[in-house]
Structures are given as structure tokens and as C-alpha cells.
């Protein structure tokens, strides 16, 4: 699995969360396991609950990536909403 291929296919994944004001960044690609690691960015998001939940995002992102990069077996998203002590900012 080529990292460049994942990068090229990544823009469509970002669009999944941009409608809700969030963003996504590519953290890493593990070609041996076929895993793509992403991080959900929620800075400036007004409705944190409006952004799709991590399991749904992972499933959709995997299917989208596999259209261009068939070697993708798994997408793992670091969702700050699941971190201990996370709380959306005031008004968020």
C-alpha cells in the first residue's frame, strides 16, 4: 500500500466532516497491516455531537479509501470526544 495513494484519496474523507465544521488529518499508514490512521479535529466546531461518531466514520472512510487503494484493511480514527476528560468548549 503506497502512502502517496492514500494521500491522494484522502481529500474525499475530509469532506465527510467538513460539512459539520470539523476536519481530519492523516496521521500514518501502516502498509504491513493495511491500516490508515486518521485524527478527527474538532476545533471551531459548534455542535460536537453533530459530527458523525467514530465507528461510522471509520467504516465510511475505509470504503471510500478502498475504491482507490484496495489494500486498505482498516481505518483507525483518533476521536478526541473519546479521550478521558474531554469536554466541548463553552458554546460547543
GIGI-V375706 format. One record per residue. N is the residue number from 1. NEAR is the number of other ideal C-beta (glycine too) atoms within 8 Angstrom. Layout:
N/NEAR  N/NEAR
This chain:
1/10  2/7  3/8  4/6  5/10  6/15  7/8  8/8  9/13  10/11  11/7  12/8  13/12  14/10  15/8  16/13  17/13  18/9  19/6  20/10  21/9  22/11  23/9  24/14  25/7  26/11  27/7  28/6  29/10  30/9  31/9  32/4  33/7  34/10  35/11  36/15  37/13  38/14  39/9  40/16  41/8  42/12  43/5  44/5  45/13  46/7  47/9  48/9  49/4  50/7  51/13  52/8  53/7  54/10  55/6  56/8  57/14  58/12  59/9  60/10  61/14  62/12  63/8  64/11  65/15  66/9  67/7  68/7  69/12  70/4  71/7  72/14  73/6  74/10  75/13  76/9  77/13  78/9  79/10  80/8  81/9  82/6  83/7  84/3  85/4  86/8  87/4  88/7  89/5  90/3  91/4  92/9
